[in-house]
C-alpha cells in the first residue's frame, strides 16, 4: 500500500526495525534524511518462530524550516588601514560541533560494539569504518559503514543477508541505547551490500528492458524491504516502466509494469 502525496506520516511494520523503516520510506516516497522515525515496537523473533512479533515504527516527513527574514544591511564602516595579518579561521558553531561529535561518537561506539561482538562470537575479523558513497541515494549524504573484513565470513551474511540485517539491527540498537537516539550506522561484510546493490540495479535494468520489449509485466523474486526499495529507486526515473510491491511478509516482491 502506498501513501498519498498529501500524507506526512505513516505507521509501518516489518520483521525488523530496519524493514519497518524501509517500508515507511517506500510508502511515503521519501529518503531517510527527509523523515523522523519513532519506534513504536521493536518486535521480537520469538523462540523457534513462536511468539514472533513484527517491529512497528511511525515515519514522518520532517517539516520544512521557515525561511528567516534577511538581516538588516549594515552600513559599511570606513576602510581600515591595510595591514599584513594572518587570516583568522571562523570558529565552528555549537550546532556544527555537536553534529560532528555525535557522528564521530556513533561511529566509534559502533566500531567498539561490533568488534566486541565478533570477539565474543569467536570470529577473527577486522572492522573498518568508512563513508559508504556507493550506498548513498541520490542527493543523500553517504552513511557511515562498519565493514567487516576477514576470511570465511559468509556465516555473518546468511541466507539473503538475513544474518547481516540482524547483526546491523543489534549494533544500531546498542549504539542507540548509549547515544539515547536511533543511529543509521550500516554494517557490511566484505562489501556485500555494495555488490548486492549493484547486482539489484543491474537486474532491475534488465527486467525493465524486457518489460518494455514484450509489453508484459514481470515480477522479481521475493526480497526484503530494503532490497525492494533499491529496485524502486533504480527504476523510478525510467519513463517506460512503473514498479509496485505485492504480497505479504517474506513473499512480498516487486512487479515491473510497462507504461502504456
FENLIN-V502609 format. One record per pair of residues at least 12 apart in sequence whose C-alpha atoms are under 10 Angstrom apart, sorted by the first residue. I is the first residue (numbers start at 1). J is the second residue. D is the distance in whole Angstrom. If there is no record, write none. Layout:
BEGIN
I & J & D
I & J & D
END
This chain:
BEGIN
1 & 23 & 10
1 & 26 & 9
1 & 27 & 7
1 & 244 & 9
1 & 245 & 8
1 & 246 & 9
2 & 23 & 9
2 & 24 & 9
2 & 25 & 10
2 & 26 & 7
2 & 27 & 4
2 & 28 & 7
2 & 29 & 8
2 & 244 & 9
2 & 245 & 9
3 & 24 & 9
3 & 25 & 10
3 & 26 & 8
3 & 27 & 5
3 & 28 & 5
3 & 29 & 8
4 & 27 & 8
4 & 28 & 7
4 & 29 & 9
5 & 27 & 10
5 & 28 & 7
5 & 29 & 8
6 & 28 & 9
7 & 27 & 10
7 & 28 & 7
7 & 60 & 9
7 & 61 & 9
8 & 28 & 8
8 & 35 & 9
8 & 59 & 8
8 & 60 & 6
8 & 61 & 5
8 & 62 & 8
8 & 63 & 9
9 & 24 & 9
9 & 27 & 10
9 & 28 & 8
9 & 35 & 9
9 & 36 & 9
9 & 37 & 10
9 & 58 & 7
9 & 59 & 6
9 & 60 & 4
9 & 61 & 6
9 & 62 & 9
10 & 23 & 10
10 & 24 & 6
10 & 25 & 9
10 & 27 & 8
10 & 28 & 7
10 & 57 & 8
10 & 58 & 6
10 & 59 & 5
10 & 60 & 6
10 & 61 & 9
11 & 23 & 9
11 & 24 & 7
11 & 27 & 9
11 & 37 & 10
11 & 38 & 9
11 & 39 & 10
11 & 40 & 9
11 & 56 & 7
11 & 57 & 6
11 & 58 & 4
11 & 59 & 6
11 & 60 & 9
12 & 24 & 5
12 & 25 & 9
12 & 26 & 10
12 & 27 & 8
12 & 39 & 10
12 & 40 & 10
12 & 54 & 10
12 & 55 & 8
12 & 56 & 6
12 & 57 & 6
12 & 58 & 6
12 & 59 & 7
13 & 40 & 9
13 & 41 & 9
13 & 42 & 10
13 & 43 & 9
13 & 53 & 10
13 & 54 & 6
13 & 55 & 5
13 & 56 & 4
13 & 57 & 6
13 & 58 & 9
14 & 42 & 10
14 & 43 & 8
14 & 53 & 9
14 & 54 & 5
14 & 55 & 5
14 & 56 & 7
14 & 57 & 9
14 & 224 & 9
14 & 225 & 8
14 & 249 & 8
14 & 250 & 10
15 & 42 & 9
15 & 43 & 7
15 & 44 & 8
15 & 45 & 8
15 & 52 & 9
15 & 53 & 7
15 & 54 & 5
15 & 55 & 6
15 & 56 & 9
15 & 224 & 9
15 & 225 & 9
15 & 249 & 8
15 & 250 & 9
16 & 41 & 10
16 & 42 & 7
16 & 43 & 7
16 & 44 & 8
16 & 45 & 9
16 & 53 & 9
16 & 54 & 7
16 & 55 & 5
16 & 56 & 8
16 & 57 & 10
16 & 165 & 8
16 & 166 & 8
16 & 169 & 8
16 & 225 & 10
17 & 39 & 8
17 & 40 & 10
17 & 41 & 8
17 & 42 & 6
17 & 43 & 8
17 & 54 & 8
17 & 55 & 5
17 & 56 & 7
17 & 57 & 7
17 & 166 & 10
17 & 169 & 7
17 & 172 & 10
17 & 173 & 10
18 & 42 & 10
18 & 55 & 9
18 & 56 & 10
18 & 57 & 9
18 & 165 & 8
18 & 166 & 9
18 & 168 & 9
18 & 169 & 7
18 & 172 & 10
18 & 184 & 9
18 & 225 & 8
18 & 226 & 8
19 & 54 & 10
19 & 55 & 8
19 & 56 & 9
19 & 57 & 10
19 & 165 & 9
19 & 169 & 10
19 & 224 & 7
19 & 225 & 5
19 & 226 & 6
19 & 227 & 10
20 & 39 & 9
20 & 42 & 10
20 & 54 & 8
20 & 55 & 6
20 & 56 & 6
20 & 57 & 6
20 & 58 & 9
20 & 59 & 9
20 & 225 & 8
20 & 226 & 9
21 & 35 & 10
21 & 36 & 10
21 & 37 & 7
21 & 38 & 9
21 & 39 & 9
21 & 55 & 9
21 & 56 & 8
21 & 57 & 7
21 & 58 & 8
21 & 59 & 7
21 & 225 & 9
21 & 226 & 9
22 & 59 & 10
22 & 224 & 9
22 & 225 & 6
22 & 226 & 6
22 & 227 & 9
22 & 228 & 9
22 & 229 & 7
22 & 230 & 10
23 & 57 & 10
23 & 59 & 9
23 & 224 & 10
23 & 225 & 6
23 & 226 & 8
23 & 228 & 9
23 & 229 & 8
24 & 37 & 9
24 & 56 & 10
24 & 57 & 8
24 & 58 & 8
24 & 59 & 6
24 & 60 & 9
24 & 225 & 10
25 & 59 & 7
25 & 60 & 9
25 & 61 & 9
25 & 225 & 10
25 & 226 & 10
25 & 229 & 8
26 & 225 & 9
26 & 226 & 9
26 & 228 & 9
26 & 229 & 6
26 & 230 & 10
26 & 232 & 8
26 & 233 & 9
26 & 244 & 10
26 & 245 & 10
27 & 59 & 9
28 & 59 & 8
28 & 60 & 9
28 & 61 & 8
29 & 229 & 10
29 & 232 & 10
29 & 233 & 10
30 & 59 & 10
30 & 60 & 10
30 & 61 & 8
31 & 61 & 9
31 & 137 & 8
31 & 138 & 9
31 & 139 & 9
31 & 140 & 8
32 & 59 & 9
32 & 61 & 10
32 & 137 & 9
32 & 140 & 8
32 & 184 & 9
33 & 61 & 9
33 & 62 & 9
33 & 139 & 10
33 & 140 & 7
33 & 141 & 8
33 & 184 & 10
34 & 59 & 10
34 & 60 & 9
34 & 61 & 6
34 & 62 & 6
34 & 63 & 9
34 & 64 & 10
34 & 140 & 9
35 & 58 & 10
35 & 59 & 6
35 & 60 & 5
35 & 61 & 4
35 & 62 & 5
35 & 63 & 9
36 & 58 & 8
36 & 59 & 6
36 & 60 & 5
36 & 61 & 6
36 & 62 & 6
36 & 63 & 10
37 & 57 & 7
37 & 58 & 6
37 & 59 & 5
37 & 60 & 7
37 & 61 & 9
37 & 62 & 10
37 & 182 & 8
38 & 56 & 9
38 & 57 & 6
38 & 58 & 5
38 & 59 & 7
38 & 60 & 8
38 & 181 & 10
38 & 182 & 9
39 & 55 & 8
39 & 56 & 6
39 & 57 & 4
39 & 58 & 6
39 & 59 & 9
39 & 182 & 9
40 & 55 & 8
40 & 56 & 5
40 & 57 & 5
40 & 58 & 7
41 & 53 & 9
41 & 54 & 8
41 & 55 & 5
41 & 56 & 5
41 & 57 & 7
41 & 58 & 10
42 & 54 & 8
42 & 55 & 5
42 & 56 & 7
42 & 57 & 8
42 & 173 & 10
43 & 55 & 4
43 & 56 & 7
54 & 249 & 10
102 & 179 & 8
102 & 183 & 10
103 & 144 & 9
103 & 183 & 9
103 & 184 & 10
103 & 185 & 10
104 & 144 & 10
105 & 175 & 9
105 & 179 & 8
106 & 144 & 9
106 & 172 & 9
106 & 175 & 7
106 & 176 & 8
106 & 178 & 9
106 & 179 & 7
106 & 182 & 10
106 & 183 & 7
106 & 184 & 9
106 & 185 & 8
107 & 129 & 7
107 & 130 & 9
107 & 144 & 7
107 & 145 & 8
107 & 146 & 8
107 & 175 & 9
107 & 183 & 9
107 & 184 & 10
107 & 185 & 7
107 & 186 & 10
108 & 129 & 9
108 & 146 & 10
108 & 175 & 9
109 & 171 & 9
109 & 172 & 10
109 & 174 & 9
109 & 175 & 6
109 & 176 & 10
109 & 178 & 8
109 & 179 & 9
110 & 127 & 10
110 & 129 & 9
110 & 144 & 10
110 & 145 & 10
110 & 146 & 8
110 & 168 & 10
110 & 171 & 6
110 & 172 & 8
110 & 173 & 10
110 & 174 & 8
110 & 175 & 6
110 & 176 & 9
110 & 183 & 10
110 & 185 & 7
110 & 186 & 9
110 & 187 & 9
111 & 126 & 10
111 & 127 & 7
111 & 128 & 8
111 & 129 & 7
111 & 145 & 10
111 & 146 & 7
111 & 147 & 9
111 & 148 & 10
111 & 171 & 9
111 & 175 & 10
111 & 185 & 10
111 & 187 & 10
112 & 127 & 9
112 & 171 & 10
112 & 175 & 10
113 & 170 & 9
113 & 171 & 7
113 & 172 & 10
113 & 174 & 8
113 & 175 & 8
114 & 126 & 10
114 & 127 & 8
114 & 146 & 8
114 & 147 & 10
114 & 148 & 9
114 & 167 & 9
114 & 168 & 9
114 & 170 & 9
114 & 171 & 7
114 & 172 & 10
114 & 174 & 10
114 & 175 & 10
114 & 187 & 9
115 & 127 & 7
115 & 128 & 10
115 & 146 & 10
115 & 148 & 9
117 & 167 & 9
117 & 170 & 10
117 & 171 & 9
118 & 148 & 9
118 & 156 & 10
123 & 150 & 9
123 & 151 & 9
123 & 152 & 9
123 & 153 & 8
123 & 155 & 10
123 & 156 & 10
124 & 148 & 10
124 & 149 & 9
124 & 150 & 7
124 & 151 & 8
124 & 152 & 10
124 & 153 & 9
125 & 148 & 6
125 & 149 & 6
125 & 150 & 5
125 & 151 & 7
125 & 152 & 10
125 & 153 & 8
125 & 189 & 10
126 & 146 & 10
126 & 147 & 8
126 & 148 & 6
126 & 149 & 5
126 & 150 & 6
127 & 145 & 10
127 & 146 & 6
127 & 147 & 6
127 & 148 & 5
127 & 149 & 6
127 & 150 & 9
127 & 187 & 10
127 & 188 & 9
127 & 189 & 9
127 & 190 & 10
128 & 145 & 8
128 & 146 & 6
128 & 147 & 5
128 & 148 & 6
128 & 149 & 8
128 & 188 & 10
129 & 144 & 7
129 & 145 & 6
129 & 146 & 5
129 & 147 & 6
129 & 148 & 9
129 & 185 & 10
129 & 186 & 10
129 & 187 & 10
130 & 142 & 9
130 & 143 & 8
130 & 144 & 6
130 & 145 & 5
130 & 146 & 7
130 & 147 & 8
130 & 186 & 10
131 & 143 & 6
131 & 144 & 5
131 & 145 & 6
131 & 146 & 9
131 & 186 & 10
132 & 144 & 6
132 & 145 & 6
132 & 146 & 9
132 & 147 & 10
132 & 186 & 8
132 & 188 & 10
132 & 191 & 10
132 & 193 & 10
132 & 194 & 9
133 & 145 & 9
133 & 194 & 10
134 & 191 & 10
134 & 193 & 9
134 & 194 & 6
134 & 195 & 9
134 & 197 & 9
134 & 198 & 9
135 & 186 & 9
135 & 193 & 8
135 & 194 & 6
135 & 195 & 10
135 & 197 & 8
135 & 198 & 10
135 & 230 & 10
137 & 230 & 9
137 & 233 & 8
137 & 234 & 10
138 & 233 & 9
143 & 184 & 7
143 & 185 & 7
143 & 186 & 7
144 & 183 & 10
144 & 184 & 8
144 & 185 & 6
144 & 186 & 6
144 & 187 & 9
145 & 184 & 9
145 & 185 & 6
145 & 186 & 5
145 & 187 & 6
145 & 188 & 7
145 & 189 & 10
145 & 191 & 10
146 & 168 & 9
146 & 171 & 10
146 & 185 & 7
146 & 186 & 6
146 & 187 & 5
146 & 188 & 6
146 & 189 & 8
146 & 191 & 10
147 & 186 & 8
147 & 187 & 6
147 & 188 & 5
147 & 189 & 5
147 & 190 & 6
147 & 191 & 7
147 & 192 & 9
147 & 193 & 10
148 & 187 & 8
148 & 188 & 6
148 & 189 & 5
148 & 190 & 6
148 & 191 & 8
148 & 192 & 10
149 & 188 & 9
149 & 189 & 6
149 & 190 & 5
149 & 191 & 8
150 & 189 & 9
150 & 190 & 8
151 & 190 & 9
153 & 189 & 7
153 & 190 & 8
154 & 189 & 8
154 & 190 & 9
154 & 192 & 10
155 & 189 & 10
156 & 188 & 9
156 & 189 & 7
157 & 188 & 9
157 & 189 & 7
157 & 190 & 10
157 & 192 & 8
157 & 193 & 10
160 & 196 & 10
160 & 223 & 8
160 & 224 & 8
160 & 227 & 10
161 & 188 & 10
161 & 189 & 10
161 & 192 & 9
161 & 193 & 9
161 & 196 & 9
161 & 224 & 9
162 & 224 & 9
164 & 186 & 10
164 & 187 & 7
164 & 188 & 7
164 & 189 & 8
164 & 192 & 9
164 & 193 & 9
165 & 186 & 9
165 & 187 & 8
165 & 188 & 9
165 & 224 & 10
165 & 226 & 10
166 & 187 & 10
167 & 186 & 10
167 & 187 & 7
167 & 188 & 9
168 & 184 & 10
168 & 185 & 8
168 & 186 & 7
168 & 187 & 5
168 & 188 & 8
169 & 184 & 10
169 & 185 & 9
169 & 186 & 9
169 & 187 & 9
171 & 183 & 9
171 & 185 & 8
171 & 186 & 9
171 & 187 & 8
172 & 184 & 7
172 & 185 & 6
172 & 186 & 8
172 & 187 & 9
193 & 227 & 10
196 & 227 & 9
196 & 230 & 10
197 & 227 & 8
197 & 230 & 7
197 & 231 & 9
197 & 234 & 10
198 & 230 & 10
198 & 234 & 10
200 & 227 & 8
200 & 228 & 9
200 & 230 & 7
200 & 231 & 7
200 & 234 & 8
201 & 227 & 10
201 & 230 & 7
201 & 231 & 6
201 & 232 & 10
201 & 233 & 9
201 & 234 & 6
201 & 235 & 8
202 & 231 & 9
202 & 234 & 9
203 & 220 & 9
203 & 231 & 9
203 & 234 & 10
204 & 220 & 9
204 & 230 & 9
204 & 231 & 6
204 & 232 & 9
204 & 233 & 10
204 & 234 & 7
204 & 235 & 7
204 & 254 & 10
204 & 256 & 9
205 & 231 & 9
205 & 234 & 8
205 & 235 & 7
205 & 238 & 9
207 & 219 & 9
207 & 220 & 8
207 & 241 & 10
207 & 255 & 10
207 & 256 & 8
207 & 257 & 10
208 & 235 & 8
208 & 238 & 8
208 & 240 & 8
208 & 241 & 7
208 & 242 & 9
208 & 243 & 10
208 & 256 & 7
208 & 257 & 8
208 & 258 & 8
209 & 240 & 9
209 & 241 & 9
209 & 258 & 10
210 & 256 & 10
210 & 258 & 10
211 & 240 & 9
211 & 241 & 8
211 & 256 & 7
211 & 257 & 7
211 & 258 & 6
211 & 259 & 9
212 & 240 & 7
212 & 241 & 7
212 & 256 & 10
212 & 257 & 8
212 & 258 & 6
212 & 259 & 8
212 & 260 & 10
213 & 258 & 9
214 & 258 & 9
215 & 241 & 10
215 & 257 & 8
215 & 258 & 6
215 & 259 & 9
215 & 260 & 8
216 & 256 & 9
216 & 257 & 7
216 & 258 & 7
217 & 241 & 9
217 & 242 & 9
217 & 243 & 10
217 & 255 & 7
217 & 256 & 5
217 & 257 & 4
217 & 258 & 6
217 & 259 & 10
218 & 243 & 10
218 & 254 & 9
218 & 255 & 6
218 & 256 & 5
218 & 257 & 7
218 & 258 & 9
219 & 243 & 9
219 & 244 & 9
219 & 245 & 9
219 & 246 & 9
219 & 253 & 7
219 & 254 & 6
219 & 255 & 4
219 & 256 & 6
219 & 257 & 9
220 & 245 & 10
220 & 252 & 10
220 & 253 & 6
220 & 254 & 6
220 & 255 & 6
220 & 256 & 8
221 & 251 & 8
221 & 252 & 9
221 & 253 & 6
221 & 254 & 8
221 & 255 & 9
222 & 245 & 10
222 & 246 & 9
222 & 247 & 9
222 & 248 & 10
222 & 249 & 9
222 & 250 & 7
222 & 251 & 5
222 & 252 & 5
222 & 253 & 4
222 & 254 & 7
223 & 245 & 10
223 & 249 & 9
223 & 250 & 7
223 & 251 & 7
223 & 252 & 7
223 & 253 & 6
223 & 254 & 8
224 & 249 & 8
224 & 250 & 7
224 & 251 & 9
224 & 252 & 8
224 & 253 & 8
225 & 245 & 10
225 & 249 & 9
225 & 250 & 9
225 & 252 & 8
225 & 253 & 9
225 & 254 & 10
227 & 253 & 10
227 & 254 & 10
228 & 243 & 10
228 & 244 & 9
228 & 245 & 8
228 & 252 & 9
228 & 253 & 7
228 & 254 & 6
228 & 255 & 10
229 & 245 & 9
229 & 254 & 9
231 & 243 & 8
231 & 244 & 10
231 & 254 & 8
231 & 255 & 10
231 & 256 & 10
232 & 244 & 8
232 & 245 & 9
232 & 254 & 8
232 & 255 & 10
232 & 256 & 9
235 & 256 & 9
238 & 259 & 10
239 & 258 & 9
239 & 259 & 7
240 & 257 & 9
240 & 258 & 6
240 & 259 & 5
240 & 260 & 8
241 & 256 & 7
241 & 257 & 5
241 & 258 & 5
241 & 259 & 5
241 & 260 & 9
242 & 255 & 8
242 & 256 & 6
242 & 257 & 5
242 & 258 & 6
242 & 259 & 6
243 & 255 & 6
243 & 256 & 5
243 & 257 & 6
243 & 258 & 9
243 & 259 & 10
244 & 256 & 7
244 & 257 & 8
END
